Amino acid sequence: MLSRTMPMILLVTGIVTALPVLQFIAPAPALRLLYKLEIRDQAGVFFARHWGLLAAAMGGLLIYASGHPEVRAPIVLAAMLEKAGLVGLISAGWSQPHTRGMKLVFAFDLTCVAVYGAWFFGV
């Protein structure tokens, strides 16, 4: 079942994953809108922009993988590892102020990890 629907899953999850490109373009408003975070210094702006660019690149790769089965496995594995890492970081700081706006990110990425893992490992 997953093998037939995986291209559409990758397309949709890739688009959502790429949304932090807004952080690259306008870090302070994007962080406020997406995660309920305020950015107060230039170092924070720098890292927010960088993370937004990296997330957009990962989303772009997922979108690309949706139409190119020959590169799908390594891209899905990389996305699964990145998303599992973010899920772990949010879990570790679950009750901290900096994760209060990341509950939806947690749920989305955890779901992606489960679906990508089921496809990758053939479960």
C-alpha positions in Angstrom: 0.0 0.0 0.0 2.7 2.5 1.0 4.7 1.9 -2.2 1.8 3.1 -4.3 1.0 6.2 -2.2 4.6 7.1 -1.2 5.0 9.6 -4.1 2.0 11.6 -2.9 3.0 11.3 0.8 6.5 12.6 -0.1 5.1 15.5 -2.1 2.7 16.6 0.6 5.2 16.1 3.5 7.9 17.8 1.4 5.7 20.9 0.9 5.0 21.1 4.6 8.6 20.4 5.5 9.7 23.3 3.2 7.4 25.9 5.0 10.2 27.1 7.3 11.7 28.8 4.2 9.7 31.7 5.7 12.3 31.7 8.5 15.0 32.4 5.9 13.0 35.2 4.3 11.6 36.9 7.4 12.9 35.2 10.6 11.3 37.2 13.3 7.7 37.2 12.0 8.0 33.5 10.8 9.2 32.3 14.2 6.4 34.2 15.9 3.8 32.8 13.5 5.0 29.2 13.2 6.4 28.5 16.7 5.3 31.4 19.0 8.9 32.4 19.5 10.5 35.8 19.8 14.0 36.4 18.4 16.0 38.9 20.3 19.5 39.0 18.9 21.5 38.7 15.6 22.8 35.2 16.4 19.3 34.0 16.8 18.3 35.6 13.5 21.3 33.9 11.9 20.5 30.4 13.2 16.8 30.8 12.4 17.6 31.7 8.8 20.0 28.8 8.5 17.5 26.3 10.0 14.8 27.7 7.7 17.1 27.2 4.7 18.0 23.7 5.7 14.4 22.7 6.3 13.5 24.1 2.9 16.3 22.1 1.3 15.0 18.9 3.0 11.5 19.7 1.9 12.8 20.2 -1.7 14.5 16.9 -1.6 11.4 15.2 -0.4 9.4 16.8 -3.2 12.1 15.8 -5.7 12.1 12.2 -4.4 8.3 12.0 -4.9 8.9 11.9 -8.7 12.3 10.2 -8.8 12.2 6.6 -7.3 15.9 6.1 -8.0 16.9 8.6 -5.3 13.9 8.0 -2.9 15.5 5.6 -0.4 18.5 7.8 0.6 16.4 11.0 0.7 13.7 9.3 2.8 16.4 7.9 5.2 18.0 11.4 5.6 14.6 13.0 6.2 13.6 10.3 8.7 16.9 10.8 10.7 16.5 14.6 10.7 12.9 14.5 11.7 13.6 11.9 14.4 16.3 14.2 15.8 13.9 17.1 15.9 11.3 14.9 17.6 13.9 14.0 20.2 14.9 17.6 20.8 11.3 18.7 21.3 10.7 15.7 23.6 13.7 16.6 25.7 12.4 20.2 26.2 8.7 19.4 26.1 7.8 21.7 29.0 10.3 24.4 28.2 9.1 27.8 26.8 11.0 27.4 23.5 9.0 24.3 22.6 5.6 25.5 23.5 4.7 26.3 19.9 6.3 23.2 18.5 3.7 20.6 19.4 2.3 20.4 15.9 5.8 20.1 14.5 6.3 17.2 16.9 3.1 15.4 15.8 3.8 16.0 12.1 7.5 14.9 12.3 6.7 11.9 14.5 4.1 10.8 11.9 6.6 11.3 9.1 9.2 9.2 10.9 6.6 6.4 11.4 5.4 6.5 7.8 8.9 6.9 6.3 10.2 4.1 8.5 7.4 1.7 7.6 8.1 2.4 3.9 11.9 2.3 4.2 12.0 -0.9 6.3 9.1 -2.5 4.4 6.9 -3.0 7.5 
